[in-house]
């Protein structure tokens, strides 16, 4: 189904009914409202003006639309800031208070803000929690966006000291686990503990990790309180949250999602691609400038699906140029349709477009909508209309495709690599994305799982980077029959961010008789050779020196003939970062051995199987042929895909 984000407070009430009528004509089913309207519903403390919101809901509902309400807690109003100045967070890079005047200007460690956020949530849910026109709730907005998970406030410091006391019990224990004897960093009391910010040089990595865990716990506690209030005051209404890319929340996303009915995601392929691929050359990036990389959106789709192991929503879908990236190109003609079908293919139940109409004022006036500021229809209108017509053509999907490949992910891995970079060219998200993209180029479906997930469903499990490995995961690895692939850095750290005492890969040595003797990082433009199956590939950026036992098989070696990639029974270990061409060859051979079917398609063409339906996407700016015959019947399109085109077929099996 389709949805849209609407802000009735931005428009004359005279437009509401016509907007609602046009939404239903376009095929819109769900409308999200109320996200940033705290100052409009409570202009002064305890003085509520719900009448306009009641009328907006009634107008939309009369047109047959279903309403998603939001808690407006991402934008505390000015009167609330003036009453409780400690709501404002403190920037951890400058130590300056982050001022009122935009959004997400609150500190998770402010007890005053938690109290007020829960109060307005209580008021709203008691008013609309049994309203039959309201079908669900979105909590807050894009938690963690704009680097707002962390704060350097006195509230944060005090709360962190309490958190450390509860976790470590004695200051001696904390000093020992953090290694505070180094540089005379020892504390005599928990009340002496500072936040790991604004020091002369880098602060203790164990201290930084503890602070990130503490901040994550604060966010999750805040969010769970809100979710519980909504669930206590509503009847037959779902609760979701609109996530941003997993790396940006700086929070344990699996725990953050655990209390939701389903996860939502805000998909901005062009804006996000401009940021994520900023280091690519113009020649490399330009083909995807107006489309996004073929695997970039699906990378996030599969991640959010994995948080609860169930289907998700797209709460915000880019319909045209945005306003917040370094550069903001328009999508190629056909891309809004393609992105919509790509989301459905990867498990979205609803795609909701941001926004209904471009607004003429304030910070997002350059952000496009389905309609232009003069109320004319943008190019996206016809593409959304086409999707609506195509949805009706699809048959009931009544079978399930078993996904046999999984990537082990988690925010803890990201934190370790951000705190201890060791090499400027190592980026956890880009390493993980490279593995994912290679698997997608082989036509494979991919689940994202955590170290706490069930491993028994998979035949191939890949951990691109897993510095801290819990004993429970080792136990699961011992029991699984799947082939396990570990990337460099795996098992290299203890839970408190020290080196593994028996050398890396630490706990993995119970499964894999190897040791990492040393680590080097080298410039990406100074790569060396990696020899695999009598062919040469790249070894770059991160390289480890291996000591191996006699029973270990050397799969690939460095330029000096020393082992680079090894295998022992059902485990492979890659001790270096490498190129996509090597990973393609490596995983193609591994899939052949494991009898996992692959499907290699032309460049920039992808296939996604969901149940008994296959979706084919052509990201290329030219016509391409789907090269596989007789695997099913085309329901939409055919084997010839035009530029930025989609074809959908029902599989024979």
C-alpha positions, 0 to 999 in steps of 0.5 A: 500500500501507499502513504504520504506525509502531510502537515495540515498545520502548514496549509489553509484549512480550505485546502484539506478536503481537496488534498484528501480527495486527491490523495485517495484518487492517487491511491494513497491509503495512509497519511502521517500527521502531527510529527512536528506540531507541539507548539500548535497543539500546546502553544502554552503550558497545559493550554491545548488547541486540539480542535484544528487537529480533530478537524484535520483527522476528520477531513482525511478520514471522511475521504477514506484515508487512514491516519498515522499519528506521531508523538511531536517530541522531536521538536520541543517548543520554545516555552518548554525550553525556557522553563527547562533550559537543561533540555538542550543538549551540549555538543560533544565536539565543542562543549557548546549548548546546541540552541533552539531553532531547528529540531531534535534539540533535546538531551536524552539525559534531561529528566525534565525532558523525559517527563515532559515528552511522556506527558505530551505522549500521554495527553495525545494517546488518551485523546486519539488512542481509541479514535477509529480513524487513527490506525497507528503511531510513529514515535518521535522522529528519526532518533539519533539524526543530526548526531543527537544521541550523545550529549556533553551536558552536566546531566549526561555526566551525572547520569553516566557516573550513576551508570558506571557505578551500577555496571562496575560496582567498585572504582577499582574494578572500573580502573582495572577494566579500563586500564586507567593506570595508563597515563595516570587516568585512575579515578578514586571515586565514581563522581570524578568520572568525566565524559570522554570529550574535549581532551588534549588528545584521544581519550581512553577507548574503553571509556569511549565505549562505555559512554556509547553504551550508556548513551544507547541505554538512555535512548532505548529507555526513553523510547521504551517509556514512550512506546509503553504509554502508547500501548497502554492508551490505545486500542488496535493501533500499531506503534512504529518508529521511522529509522534512519540508516543504522549507522547514524542512530549510534544506538543498539538498533535491535534493542531500540526496535524490540518493543515496536510492532514493526520498523519503519525507515526513511529512504532518501537514496540520492541524499544518502548516496551523496554523503556515503559515496563522497570519496568516489571519483566523478567517473565512479559516482556519476552513473548513480548520481540521479539513481543511487547505487543499485544496492544502497537502498536495499542495504538499508531495507534488509537491515531494518527488516532484520531488526524484528525479522519481519516486514517493515514500512517506508515512512518517508520516500524521496519523491524528488530533489531534497535539501539537506545533502551536500548536493541535491540532484533530481531523480532520473525519470522512473526512479521514484517508481523503481525505488517504490518497487524495490522497497516492496521487493525487500519486504515493505508493506507500505511506501509513504512519500515525503511529502504531499506538497512542497512547502514555501517557507522555513528550512525544507522549502527546497525539499520537493513533494508529490505536488509543487508549492503552487499545487501543481503535480510534480513528475513523481505523481505519474510514477506513483500513479503507475505503481498504484495501477501495477499493484492491482495486477499482482497475484496473491503471494502465498509462498515463502523463499528461504533466505540462506545467506546472512550478514552478522551486524551490530552497532557495537562493531561500528563503535569499535571501528569508529573509536579505534580507526587505526587507519583513516581508510577503514570505514565499518559501514563501507566494509559491510556494504562491500560484502553486501553489494557483492552478494547482491551482484550474485543474485543472493537474498541476504538477511541481517542478523545479530550475534543473538539471532538463530543461525540454524536457518542459514547455509552461509553466515558472514561477519565482515567485522566482529571485534567483540565476540560473546561466548554465546555466539561461539557456542552457536558457531560450534553447533551450526552446519553453515559455512562461517566467514569472518573478516579482519578485526574479528575477535580482536577485543575483549568486552571492555576494549582491550586486546584479546589476551591470547591474541586475536581472533580471541574466542575464535581460536576455539574454532579456528587454530590461528593467531594474529601476530601483527596488524598494519594499515596502509593507504588505499592507493598503496594496495598490494597483491592478493593471490587466489586461484592463480589470479591476482587481486588487491590486498589493501587498507587493513592487513593482518599477519597470520600464524596458522597450524598445519591443519589450516588450509591457505586459500589466498596469500599475500605478495610475500607468500604469507597466508592472507585468507585461510580455511579450517573445516566450515570456517573461513577467515579473511585477514585483509580488506580486499577488492570487490572482484576478489569477493565476487570470485570467492563467494561465487566459488563458496556458493557453488560448493554449498549448493546455493544458487546464484544468478549473475546479471548484467551490470547495474541490474538486480533481482530480488525474490520475495515469496513466489515473485521475482522483481528485476531492477535496471539501474542503468541508463540504457536498455538491458535484457534479462538474460534468464529464460523460462523461470517464470511468467512476467506480470509487469514488463518483460525481459527487455528492461528500459532505462531505470525500469522494473519487471515483475514475474511469478516464478515457476518454483 
